[in-house]
Amino acid sequence: MEKQEANQKVEELRERLNDYGYSYYVLDEPQITDAEYDQLLHQLIALEEQFPELITEDSPTVRIGGEPLPYFEKVEHRSPMLSLGNAFNEQDLRDFDRRIRQQVGDDIAYCCELKIDGLAVSLTYENGRFVRGATRGDGTIGEDITSNLRTISSIPLRLKKQVTLEVRGEAYMPKDSFEKLNQAREAEGEEKFANPRNAAAGSLRQLNPKIAAKRHLSMFCYSLGYLENDDLDSHHQALELLKDLGFKMNQETEYCQSIDEVISFVNSWIDKRAGLSYEIDGIVIKLDSIEQQEQLGFTAKSPRWAIAYKFPAEEVVTTLREIELNVGRTGVVTPTAILDPVVVAGTTVKRASLHNEDLIREKDLKLGDTVVIKKAGDIIPEVVNVLVDRRTGEEKDFKMPTHCPECDSDLVRLEGEVALRCMNPQCAAQIREGFIHFVSRNAMNIEGLGERVVAQLFLHHLIRTFADLYRLNRDELLQLERMGEKSVDNLLKAIEASKNNSLERLLFGLGIRFVGAKAAKTLAAYYETLENLQSANKEDLLAVDEIGEKMADSIITFFEQEEVIELIEALRSLGVNMKYKGPSTQSEAVLTESPFNGKTIVLTGKLEQLTRNEAKEKIEALGGKITGSVSKKTDLVIAGEEAGSKLTKAQELEITVWNEQRLVEALSDIES
């Protein structure tokens, strides 16, 4: 067969297979038998093997799975994948509705969607072709799992239109796939997965895509993260667009015009969920209007216009055997219940948090008690109450210790706190937990340095300060248990890469009391270098947005410590970056000159000289607020080529409109 003829045949087979796959996996309306589909697929595989130059990334054959990857690359989301606030009862939902109506008025509607119990992912398409897929990660940085996502048949590799967008969704394992997988693992003598969510997450984090391909995952899309030339006005319009483009959408979405309708929908699924072919753990409620969404905005962790109703937690009975004490990085001693193993919400639970001594007294817990436990939000096991009528008299009282279980120093309760705290800065447990925090995802993000490895490094006296991480020796690491050459090389590579992190990660990792991830970024953006922050006085710190007295005092005290000064000098000498790499906070003089400062701005149409993201970052750095829809509150519309309804609406409302050239000139004037 000639190449031209082969190319024509390949295109024909791909089109047919994509159509059949869409009908089967998305519409659930098979047009041919499995045997007929496999026959066509094998024809395509044979042609691609004969003419490898004809293979493309959107060919149905990629669903079989490619070669194993050495590791997952990190990828930054175009816009953060934030988590949702939770509602656990009807009153929580009514409070959510009240807050929204106070801000945007009574003319509102909601979209209610089943909360699929799987793994949140983002998919990026360029000109209609699937180019990248990533996990949610920490919301800002995820892992590139494109090769694994290509194996999911319900994810289109080529859209029905040549559009550029980012879509968010939930990858999940259907119940029948989960049962078959666990049967196969049991037959092979392997440990069974606890629930479909864990199985889906484990499958998508396999470095070998062929394994993911055998797990028969699926995916429902639930929102747009980005759409080029976005002219959508509502969430339900976005869902319709995604459906028209070929994505698999959940058919149980409900459009509600009052909170009463929302509550009725929620209650209807509490019992019905058991009959679904996939697991759900709640209902997601979203304000439908995009303009109203933008008006409400976001907190640091979640959108104000959406909430997740979590189904009532399953409660089970077990026995409290022991109470274990753990010392955290700040010295707080936390009690943990050790329980007879019991299955709760699909997973085996052996431990549950008890938080503090006051809670143990409040619940009147004794060793040997029969207790009721549940998973708070279906995630964290906790003790609900004691079944006092089942006591036999053999139960024993528990007393919190007066000395640290790790270093034997006195435990103290600081004024206004309920926790007992070890005040010894040399306490081995605090130092060890501090390392776990330092290398964690939101801090220095050193992959391969989990709790087990940190404990090993500690045990073998290879680390005592954070700087020691950057002095680790390959030969010493190879002597550790379960540390082969590949693991050691990957770990050292990850440690080296962490030197280039932006300042806010280092700041958060240092563990300054009261300084969380958000405050660390605020401080890094404001001061730009660690040296500037170190020299700041209390008055300077209080001038920074969201920095209060307690945090300011904590920062000053932290940087006055001699061991901290020595640590920072050591990290600097080892090449750890101490500068902020994000958009800088502009000076007041620059903001005063900025035509964007304090303005609400809409970008529409195709930009030629800047990407949409570049324009957004530059405008926001100069004090502007970018929104997605035009309203009476819009101050300026910047219209590129092929601007659509947003430009028309701006003209109707007599809003100032700039073309791209004027934007570029304004930015140039400020920068010069």
C-alpha positions as CSV (number, residue, x, y, z in Angstrom):
1,M,0.0,0.0,0.0
2,E,1.3,3.4,-0.9
3,K,1.8,6.1,1.8
4,Q,-0.9,8.4,0.3
5,E,-3.5,5.5,0.3
6,A,-2.4,4.5,3.8
7,N,-2.8,8.0,5.1
8,Q,-6.4,8.2,3.7
9,K,-7.2,4.8,5.2
10,V,-5.7,5.8,8.6
11,E,-7.8,9.0,8.7
12,E,-11.0,7.1,7.8
13,L,-10.4,4.5,10.5
14,R,-9.6,7.1,13.1
15,E,-12.8,9.0,12.3
16,R,-14.9,5.9,12.5
17,L,-13.3,4.7,15.7
18,N,-13.6,8.1,17.4
19,D,-17.3,8.2,16.4
20,Y,-17.9,4.7,17.7
21,G,-16.0,5.5,20.9
22,Y,-18.0,8.6,21.5
23,S,-21.3,6.7,21.0
24,Y,-20.2,3.9,23.4
25,Y,-18.3,5.7,26.2
26,V,-20.0,9.1,26.2
27,L,-23.6,8.6,24.9
28,D,-23.8,5.0,26.2
29,E,-25.3,4.1,22.8
30,P,-23.1,1.4,21.1
31,Q,-23.3,1.3,17.3
32,I,-21.2,-1.8,16.7
33,T,-20.1,-4.9,18.7
34,D,-16.9,-5.0,20.7
35,A,-15.5,-7.5,18.3
36,E,-16.2,-5.2,15.3
37,Y,-14.6,-2.3,17.1
38,D,-11.5,-4.4,18.0
39,Q,-11.2,-5.5,14.3
40,L,-11.1,-1.8,13.1
41,L,-8.6,-0.9,15.9
42,H,-6.3,-3.7,14.9
43,Q,-6.4,-2.5,11.3
44,L,-5.3,0.9,12.4
45,I,-2.6,-0.5,14.6
46,A,-1.2,-2.5,11.7
47,L,-1.2,0.6,9.4
48,E,0.5,2.8,12.0
49,E,3.2,0.1,12.6
50,Q,3.8,-0.1,8.8
51,F,3.8,3.8,8.5
52,P,5.0,5.1,11.9
53,E,5.3,8.6,10.5
54,L,1.4,8.7,10.3
55,I,1.0,8.2,14.1
56,T,-0.5,11.2,15.8
57,E,-1.2,12.0,19.5
58,D,-5.0,12.0,18.9
59,S,-5.1,8.5,17.4
60,P,-7.4,6.0,19.1
61,T,-4.4,3.7,19.4
62,V,-2.8,5.9,22.2
63,R,-5.5,4.6,24.5
64,I,-3.6,1.3,24.7
65,G,-0.9,3.1,26.7
66,G,2.6,4.1,25.8
67,E,6.0,3.5,27.3
68,P,6.6,3.9,31.0
69,L,7.6,7.4,32.3
70,P,10.6,8.0,34.6
71,Y,8.6,10.4,36.7
72,F,5.7,13.0,36.5
73,E,6.6,16.5,35.4
74,K,5.1,19.4,37.4
75,V,2.6,21.6,35.6
76,E,1.1,25.0,36.6
77,H,-2.6,25.4,36.2
78,R,-3.7,28.4,34.1
79,S,-6.0,29.3,36.9
80,P,-6.1,27.7,40.4
81,M,-8.1,24.5,40.9
82,L,-9.6,25.6,44.3
83,S,-11.4,23.2,46.6
84,L,-14.9,23.9,47.7
85,G,-16.3,24.9,51.1
86,N,-18.6,22.2,52.7
87,A,-22.2,22.1,53.8
88,F,-23.3,19.3,56.1
89,N,-27.0,20.1,56.7
90,E,-29.9,22.2,55.4
91,Q,-29.0,25.2,57.6
92,D,-25.5,25.3,56.0
93,L,-27.2,25.5,52.6
94,R,-29.6,28.2,53.6
95,D,-26.7,30.2,55.1
96,F,-24.8,29.9,51.9
97,D,-27.9,31.1,50.0
98,R,-28.3,34.0,52.4
99,R,-24.7,35.2,51.9
100,I,-25.1,35.1,48.2
101,R,-28.3,37.1,48.1
102,Q,-26.9,39.7,50.4
103,Q,-24.1,40.3,47.9
104,V,-25.9,39.9,44.5
105,G,-29.6,40.3,45.2
106,D,-32.5,37.8,44.9
107,D,-32.4,37.3,41.1
108,I,-30.3,34.1,41.3
109,A,-30.3,30.5,40.1
110,Y,-28.2,27.5,40.9
111,C,-26.8,24.5,39.1
112,C,-26.7,21.3,41.2
113,E,-24.3,18.5,40.2
114,L,-23.5,15.1,41.6
115,K,-20.2,15.2,43.4
116,I,-18.3,12.3,41.8
117,D,-15.9,10.5,44.2
118,G,-12.7,10.4,42.1
119,L,-9.7,12.4,41.2
120,A,-10.0,16.0,40.0
121,V,-8.0,16.7,36.8
122,S,-7.7,19.4,34.2
123,L,-7.5,18.8,30.4
124,T,-6.0,21.3,28.0
125,Y,-6.9,21.4,24.3
126,E,-5.3,23.5,21.6
127,N,-7.2,24.0,18.4
128,G,-9.4,21.1,19.4
129,R,-6.6,18.6,20.2
130,F,-5.9,17.2,23.6
131,V,-2.3,18.3,24.5
132,R,-2.0,18.0,28.3
133,G,-3.8,16.6,31.4
134,A,-2.8,17.2,35.0
135,T,-3.9,16.4,38.5
136,R,-5.2,19.1,40.8
137,G,-2.1,18.8,43.1
138,D,-2.0,21.7,45.5
139,G,-4.4,23.7,43.3
140,T,-1.7,25.7,41.7
141,I,0.8,23.1,40.7
142,G,-0.2,19.6,39.6
143,E,1.4,16.6,37.9
144,D,1.4,16.0,34.2
145,I,-0.5,12.7,33.7
146,T,-1.3,13.2,30.0
147,S,-0.2,9.7,29.0
148,N,-2.5,8.1,31.5
149,L,-5.5,10.3,30.7
150,R,-5.1,9.5,27.0
151,T,-6.1,5.9,27.9
152,I,-9.5,6.9,29.2
153,S,-11.9,6.3,26.4
154,S,-14.5,8.9,27.5
155,I,-11.9,11.7,27.2
156,P,-12.0,13.0,23.6
157,L,-8.6,13.3,21.9
158,R,-10.0,15.6,19.3
159,L,-13.0,17.9,19.9
160,K,-15.8,18.5,17.5
161,K,-14.6,22.1,17.0
162,Q,-11.1,23.6,16.8
163,V,-11.2,25.5,20.1
164,T,-8.6,26.2,22.7
165,L,-9.7,25.6,26.2
166,E,-9.0,24.1,29.6
167,V,-11.7,21.8,31.1
168,R,-12.0,20.5,34.6
169,G,-13.5,17.2,35.6
170,E,-13.5,14.1,37.8
171,A,-11.7,10.9,36.7
172,Y,-13.3,7.9,38.4
173,M,-13.5,4.2,38.4
174,P,-17.0,2.7,37.8
175,K,-18.2,0.2,40.4
176,D,-18.0,-2.8,38.1
177,S,-14.4,-1.9,37.0
178,F,-13.5,-1.6,40.7
179,E,-14.9,-5.0,41.6
180,K,-13.1,-6.7,38.6
181,L,-9.9,-5.0,39.5
182,N,-10.0,-6.1,43.2
183,Q,-10.9,-9.7,42.1
184,A,-7.9,-9.7,39.8
185,R,-5.6,-8.3,42.6
186,E,-6.9,-10.9,45.1
187,A,-6.2,-13.7,42.6
188,E,-2.6,-12.4,42.2
189,G,-2.1,-12.2,46.0
190,E,-2.0,-8.4,45.9
191,E,-3.6,-6.0,48.4
192,K,-7.1,-4.9,47.4
193,F,-8.0,-1.3,46.9
194,A,-10.1,0.2,49.7
195,N,-12.5,2.1,47.5
196,P,-13.0,3.2,43.9
197,R,-11.6,6.7,44.6
198,N,-8.3,5.3,45.8
199,A,-8.2,2.9,42.9
200,A,-8.8,5.7,40.4
201,A,-6.1,7.9,42.0
202,G,-3.6,5.0,42.1
203,S,-4.3,4.1,38.5
204,L,-3.7,7.7,37.3
205,R,-0.4,7.9,39.2
206,Q,1.0,4.8,37.6
207,L,4.2,5.7,35.7
208,N,3.3,2.9,33.2
209,P,0.3,4.1,31.1
210,K,-0.4,0.5,30.1
211,I,-1.5,-0.2,33.7
212,A,-3.8,2.8,33.6
213,A,-5.2,1.6,30.3
214,K,-6.2,-1.8,31.9
215,R,-8.1,-0.1,34.8
216,H,-11.1,1.0,32.6
217,L,-11.5,4.5,34.1
218,S,-14.0,7.1,33.0
219,M,-14.5,10.8,33.5
220,F,-17.2,13.4,33.9
221,C,-16.4,17.0,33.0
222,Y,-17.9,19.7,35.3
223,S,-16.5,23.1,34.4
224,L,-14.4,25.3,32.2
225,G,-11.1,26.5,33.5
226,Y,-10.4,28.6,30.4
227,L,-12.0,29.3,27.0
228,E,-10.4,31.3,24.3
229,N,-12.8,34.1,23.2
230,D,-15.2,33.3,26.0
231,D,-18.6,34.8,25.6
232,L,-20.5,32.6,28.0
233,D,-22.9,34.1,30.5
234,S,-23.8,31.1,32.7
235,H,-22.5,27.9,34.1
236,H,-25.2,25.8,32.5
237,Q,-24.3,27.3,29.1
238,A,-20.7,26.2,29.7
239,L,-21.9,22.7,30.4
240,E,-24.0,22.6,27.2
241,L,-20.9,23.8,25.2
242,L,-18.8,21.0,26.7
243,K,-21.4,18.5,25.8
244,D,-21.6,19.8,22.2
245,L,-17.8,19.6,22.0
246,G,-17.9,15.9,22.8
247,F,-17.2,15.6,26.5
248,K,-18.9,13.2,28.8
249,M,-21.3,15.1,31.0
250,N,-23.2,13.9,34.0
251,Q,-26.9,13.8,33.1
252,E,-28.2,14.2,36.7
253,T,-27.4,18.0,36.7
254,E,-30.4,20.1,38.0
255,Y,-31.1,23.8,37.3
256,C,-32.7,25.3,40.4
257,Q,-34.3,28.7,40.9
258,S,-34.4,28.7,44.7
259,I,-32.6,27.2,47.7
260,D,-35.7,25.1,48.4
261,E,-35.4,23.4,45.0
262,V,-31.7,22.8,45.8
263,I,-32.5,21.2,49.1
264,S,-35.2,19.0,47.5
265,F,-32.6,17.8,44.9
266,V,-30.0,17.1,47.6
267,N,-32.4,15.1,49.7
268,S,-33.6,13.1,46.7
269,W,-30.0,11.7,46.2
270,I,-29.2,10.7,49.8
271,D,-30.9,7.3,49.2
272,K,-30.8,7.2,45.4
273,R,-27.0,7.3,45.2
274,A,-26.7,3.6,46.1
275,G,-28.2,2.8,42.7
276,L,-25.6,4.6,40.6
277,S,-22.9,2.8,38.7
278,Y,-20.3,5.1,40.2
279,E,-19.6,6.5,43.7
280,I,-20.7,10.0,44.8
281,D,-20.1,11.6,48.1
282,G,-22.3,14.7,47.9
283,I,-23.9,17.4,45.7
284,V,-22.1,20.5,44.3
285,I,-24.1,23.7,44.2
286,K,-22.9,26.5,42.0
287,L,-24.4,30.0,41.3
288,D,-25.3,29.9,37.6
289,S,-24.6,33.4,36.5
290,I,-20.9,34.0,35.6
291,E,-21.2,37.7,36.2
292,Q,-22.5,37.0,39.7
293,Q,-19.8,34.5,40.3
294,E,-17.2,37.2,39.4
295,Q,-18.9,39.7,41.7
296,L,-18.6,37.3,44.6
297,G,-15.1,36.2,43.8
298,F,-12.9,33.8,45.9
299,T,-11.4,33.3,49.3
300,A,-7.9,32.1,49.5
301,K,-9.1,28.5,49.4
302,S,-12.4,28.3,47.6
303,P,-15.0,30.2,45.5
304,R,-17.7,32.1,47.4
305,W,-20.3,31.1,44.7
306,A,-20.1,27.4,45.1
307,I,-20.4,24.8,47.9
308,A,-20.3,21.1,48.3
309,Y,-23.0,19.4,50.3
310,K,-21.5,16.3,51.9
311,F,-23.8,13.4,52.6
312,P,-24.3,12.3,56.2
313,A,-21.3,10.4,57.4
314,E,-21.6,6.6,58.0
315,E,-21.3,5.8,61.7
316,V,-19.9,2.5,63.0
317,V,-19.1,0.9,66.4
318,T,-15.7,-0.3,67.5
319,T,-13.4,-0.5,70.6
320,L,-10.9,2.1,71.8
321,R,-7.8,0.2,72.8
322,E,-5.1,2.9,73.4
323,I,-4.5,6.6,73.1
324,E,-1.2,7.4,71.3
325,L,0.5,10.8,71.7
326,N,2.2,12.6,68.8
327,V,4.4,15.7,69.0
328,G,4.0,18.1,66.1
329,R,6.5,20.6,64.6
330,T,5.2,23.4,66.8
331,G,5.4,21.2,70.0
332,V,1.7,20.6,70.3
333,V,1.0,17.1,71.7
334,T,-2.0,15.5,70.0
335,P,-3.7,12.4,71.2
336,T,-4.9,9.8,68.7
337,A,-7.3,7.0,69.4
338,I,-6.0,3.5,68.5
339,L,-9.1,1.4,67.5
340,D,-10.0,-2.2,66.6
341,P,-9.9,-2.1,62.8
342,V,-13.3,-1.3,61.3
343,V,-14.5,-0.4,57.8
344,V,-16.0,3.1,57.5
345,A,-17.1,4.6,54.2
346,G,-15.2,2.1,52.2
347,T,-11.8,2.2,54.1
348,T,-10.4,0.3,57.1
349,V,-10.0,2.7,60.0
350,K,-7.6,1.9,62.9
351,R,-6.9,5.4,64.2
352,A,-9.0,8.5,64.9
353,S,-8.1,12.0,65.9
354,L,-8.9,13.1,69.5
355,H,-7.5,16.7,69.1
356,N,-6.8,17.6,72.7
357,E,-7.1,16.7,76.4
358,D,-10.4,18.7,76.8
359,L,-12.1,16.7,74.1
360,I,-11.1,13.4,75.8
361,R,-12.7,14.7,79.1
362,E,-15.7,16.1,77.3
363,K,-16.5,12.7,75.7
364,D,-15.5,10.9,78.9
365,L,-13.3,8.5,77.0
366,K,-11.8,5.5,78.8
367,L,-9.4,2.8,77.4
368,G,-11.5,-0.2,76.5
369,D,-14.7,1.8,75.7
370,T,-17.1,0.9,73.0
371,V,-17.2,4.0,70.8
372,V,-19.0,5.3,67.7
373,I,-16.8,6.7,65.0
374,K,-17.4,8.4,61.6
375,K,-15.4,10.1,58.9
376,A,-15.8,13.9,59.1
377,G,-16.6,15.0,55.6
378,D,-16.1,11.3,54.6
379,I,-12.4,11.8,55.0
380,I,-11.0,12.2,58.6
381,P,-12.0,9.5,61.2
382,E,-13.2,10.9,64.5
383,V,-14.8,9.6,67.7
384,V,-18.4,10.7,67.9
385,N,-19.4,9.4,71.4
386,V,-19.1,6.6,73.9
387,L,-21.7,3.9,74.3
388,V,-21.7,4.2,78.1
389,D,-24.3,1.4,78.6
390,R,-21.8,-1.1,77.2
391,R,-19.2,-0.5,79.9
392,T,-18.2,-3.6,81.8
393,G,-16.1,-2.0,84.6
394,E,-12.9,-3.2,83.0
395,E,-12.3,0.2,81.2
396,K,-9.4,2.4,82.4
397,D,-9.1,6.1,82.8
398,F,-6.6,8.0,80.6
399,K,-4.4,10.8,81.9
400,M,-2.5,13.2,79.7
401,P,1.2,13.2,80.6
402,T,3.0,16.1,82.2
403,H,6.2,15.6,80.2
404,C,6.9,15.3,76.5
405,P,6.6,11.7,75.3
406,E,9.6,12.3,73.0
407,C,12.2,14.4,74.9
408,D,10.7,14.3,78.5
409,S,10.6,18.1,78.8
410,D,7.8,19.7,80.8
411,L,4.5,20.2,78.9
412,V,2.8,23.6,79.2
413,R,-0.6,25.0,78.3
414,L,-0.2,28.6,76.9
415,E,-2.7,31.2,77.9
416,G,-5.8,31.0,75.7
417,E,-4.9,27.6,74.2
418,V,-6.4,24.2,74.8
419,A,-3.3,22.2,73.6
420,L,-0.4,21.0,75.7
421,R,2.9,22.0,74.2
422,C,6.5,20.9,74.4
423,M,8.6,24.1,74.6
424,N,12.0,22.4,73.9
425,P,13.3,23.7,70.5
426,Q,15.7,20.7,70.4
427,C,12.9,18.2,70.7
428,A,13.6,15.5,68.1
429,A,9.9,15.0,67.2
430,Q,9.5,18.7,66.5
431,I,12.6,18.8,64.4
432,R,11.5,15.7,62.5
433,E,8.0,17.1,61.9
434,G,9.5,20.4,60.8
435,F,11.4,18.6,58.1
436,I,8.3,16.8,56.9
437,H,6.6,20.3,56.6
438,F,9.7,21.8,54.9
439,V,9.7,19.3,52.1
440,S,5.9,19.2,51.7
441,R,4.0,20.0,48.6
442,N,3.0,23.6,49.6
443,A,6.5,24.3,50.9
444,M,9.7,23.2,49.1
445,N,7.8,20.4,47.3
446,I,10.6,17.8,47.3
447,E,9.1,14.7,45.7
448,G,10.4,11.4,47.2
449,L,11.0,12.9,50.6
450,G,8.0,11.5,52.5
451,E,7.7,10.7,56.2
452,R,9.5,7.3,55.9
453,V,12.5,8.7,54.1
454,V,12.7,11.7,56.5
455,A,12.6,9.3,59.4
456,Q,15.4,7.2,57.9
457,L,17.6,10.3,57.3
458,F,17.0,11.3,60.9
459,L,17.7,7.8,62.3
460,H,21.0,7.7,60.4
461,H,22.0,11.2,61.6
462,L,22.2,12.5,58.0
463,I,20.0,15.6,58.7
464,R,19.7,17.9,61.7
465,T,18.9,21.3,60.0
466,F,17.1,22.1,56.7
467,A,20.5,22.9,55.2
468,D,21.6,19.3,55.7
469,L,19.1,18.3,52.9
470,Y,21.3,20.1,50.4
471,R,24.4,18.4,51.6
472,L,23.2,14.8,51.3
473,N,25.7,12.4,49.7
474,R,24.7,9.9,47.1
475,D,26.9,7.1,48.6
476,E,25.4,7.6,52.0
477,L,21.8,7.5,50.7
478,L,22.5,4.3,48.8
479,Q,23.3,2.6,52.2
480,L,19.7,3.2,53.4
481,E,17.0,0.5,53.3
482,R,14.8,0.5,50.1
483,M,16.9,3.2,48.5
484,G,18.2,2.0,45.1
485,E,20.2,4.0,42.6
486,K,17.2,5.2,40.7
487,S,15.4,6.4,43.8
488,V,18.5,8.1,45.1
489,D,19.1,9.9,41.8
490,N,15.5,11.0,41.5
491,L,15.6,12.3,45.1
492,L,18.8,14.2,44.6
493,K,17.4,15.7,41.4
494,A,14.2,16.8,43.2
495,I,16.3,18.4,46.1
496,E,18.4,20.3,43.5
497,A,15.4,21.5,41.7
498,S,13.9,22.9,44.9
499,K,16.7,25.4,45.1
500,N,15.0,27.3,42.4
501,N,11.7,27.7,44.1
502,S,10.2,31.1,44.6
503,L,10.7,32.8,48.0
504,E,7.2,32.1,49.3
505,R,7.8,28.3,49.3
506,L,10.9,28.8,51.4
507,L,9.1,31.2,53.8
508,F,6.2,28.8,54.3
509,G,8.6,25.8,54.7
510,L,10.6,27.5,57.5
511,G,7.6,27.1,59.7
512,I,7.2,30.6,61.1
513,R,4.4,30.5,63.6
514,F,1.1,32.0,62.2
515,V,2.6,32.3,58.7
516,G,0.6,30.1,56.4
517,A,1.0,29.6,52.6
518,K,-1.1,32.7,51.7
519,A,0.7,35.0,54.1
520,A,4.1,33.7,52.9
521,K,3.2,34.6,49.3
522,T,1.9,38.1,50.4
523,L,5.2,38.7,52.3
524,A,7.3,37.4,49.4
525,A,5.6,39.6,46.9
526,Y,5.8,42.7,49.1
527,Y,9.5,42.3,50.2
528,E,10.8,40.5,47.1
529,T,13.9,39.1,49.0
530,L,14.4,37.3,52.2
531,E,17.0,39.9,53.2
532,N,14.4,42.7,52.9
533,L,11.9,40.7,55.1
534,Q,14.6,40.0,57.7
535,S,15.3,43.7,58.2
536,A,11.7,44.7,58.4
537,N,10.5,46.2,61.7
538,K,7.0,45.8,63.2
539,E,5.7,49.0,61.8
540,D,6.8,47.9,58.3
541,L,5.2,44.5,58.6
542,L,1.9,45.9,59.9
543,A,1.7,48.1,56.7
544,V,1.4,44.9,54.6
545,D,-2.1,43.8,53.8
546,E,-3.4,41.0,56.0
547,I,-0.4,41.0,58.4
548,G,-1.6,41.5,62.0
549,E,0.2,42.1,65.3
550,K,0.5,38.4,66.3
551,M,2.0,37.5,62.9
552,A,4.3,40.5,62.9
553,D,5.7,39.7,66.4
554,S,6.2,36.1,65.4
555,I,8.1,37.0,62.2
556,I,10.4,39.4,64.1
557,T,11.0,36.9,66.9
558,F,11.8,34.2,64.4
559,F,14.4,36.1,62.5
560,E,16.1,37.3,65.7
561,Q,17.1,33.8,66.6
562,E,20.8,33.0,66.2
563,E,20.1,29.5,64.8
564,V,17.7,30.9,62.2
565,I,20.3,33.5,61.1
566,E,22.9,30.7,60.7
567,L,20.4,28.4,58.9
568,I,19.5,31.1,56.3
569,E,23.2,31.8,55.7
570,A,23.8,28.1,55.2
571,L,20.9,27.8,52.8
572,R,22.1,30.8,50.8
573,S,25.6,29.4,50.5
574,L,24.2,26.1,49.3
575,G,22.4,27.9,46.4
576,V,18.8,28.0,47.7
577,N,16.9,30.9,46.0
578,M,15.8,33.7,48.3
579,K,14.0,35.9,45.9
580,Y,10.4,36.2,44.8
581,K,9.8,35.0,41.3
582,G,6.1,35.9,40.9
583,P,4.6,39.2,39.8
584,S,6.0,42.0,42.0
585,T,3.9,44.3,44.1
586,Q,4.0,47.6,42.3
587,S,5.0,50.8,44.0
588,E,2.4,53.4,44.8
589,A,3.9,55.8,42.2
590,V,3.5,53.2,39.4
591,L,0.0,52.3,40.5
592,T,-0.9,56.0,40.5
593,E,0.2,56.3,36.9
594,S,-1.5,53.1,35.9
595,P,-4.7,53.6,33.8
596,F,-5.8,50.2,35.0
597,N,-5.5,50.8,38.8
598,G,-8.8,50.1,40.5
599,K,-10.6,49.4,37.2
600,T,-12.7,46.4,36.2
601,I,-11.5,45.2,32.8
602,V,-12.7,42.6,30.4
603,L,-10.5,40.9,27.7
604,T,-12.2,39.6,24.6
605,G,-11.3,38.4,21.2
606,K,-7.9,37.1,19.9
607,L,-4.7,39.0,21.0
608,E,-1.8,38.9,18.6
609,Q,1.1,40.5,20.5
610,L,0.3,39.1,24.0
611,T,-1.2,35.9,25.2
612,R,-4.4,36.3,27.2
613,N,-2.6,35.2,30.3
614,E,0.3,37.7,29.8
615,A,-2.2,40.5,29.3
616,K,-4.1,39.5,32.5
617,E,-0.9,39.2,34.6
618,K,0.4,42.6,33.5
619,I,-3.0,44.4,34.0
620,E,-3.5,42.8,37.5
621,A,0.1,43.7,38.5
622,L,-0.8,47.3,37.6
623,G,-3.9,47.3,39.9
624,G,-6.6,46.2,37.4
625,K,-9.2,43.5,38.0
626,I,-9.9,41.1,35.1
627,T,-13.4,39.7,34.9
628,G,-15.0,37.4,32.3
629,S,-18.3,39.2,31.5
630,V,-19.3,42.8,30.6
631,S,-21.7,44.6,32.9
632,K,-22.5,48.1,34.1
633,K,-19.7,47.7,36.6
634,T,-17.1,47.2,33.7
635,D,-14.8,50.2,33.2
636,L,-12.8,49.1,30.2
637,V,-13.1,46.4,27.5
638,I,-9.9,45.4,25.5
639,A,-11.0,43.8,22.3
640,G,-8.8,41.8,20.0
641,E,-9.6,40.3,16.7
642,E,-12.9,38.5,16.2
643,A,-14.3,40.0,19.4
644,G,-18.0,38.9,19.7
645,S,-20.9,39.6,22.0
646,K,-18.8,41.1,24.8
647,L,-17.8,43.9,22.4
648,T,-21.3,44.4,21.3
649,K,-22.6,44.6,24.9
650,A,-19.8,47.0,25.8
651,Q,-20.8,49.3,22.9
652,E,-24.5,49.1,24.0
653,L,-23.5,50.1,27.6
654,E,-21.2,52.8,26.2
655,I,-18.2,51.3,28.0
656,T,-14.7,52.5,26.9
657,V,-13.2,50.0,24.4
658,W,-9.5,49.7,23.5
659,N,-7.9,47.6,20.8
660,E,-4.8,45.6,21.5
661,Q,-2.4,48.2,20.1
662,R,-3.6,50.8,22.6
663,L,-3.1,48.2,25.4
664,V,0.4,47.5,24.3
665,E,1.2,51.2,24.1
666,A,-0.2,51.8,27.6
667,L,1.9,49.0,29.1
668,S,5.0,50.3,27.3
669,D,4.5,53.8,28.6
670,I,4.3,52.5,32.2
671,E,7.3,50.2,31.8
672,S,9.4,53.0,30.3
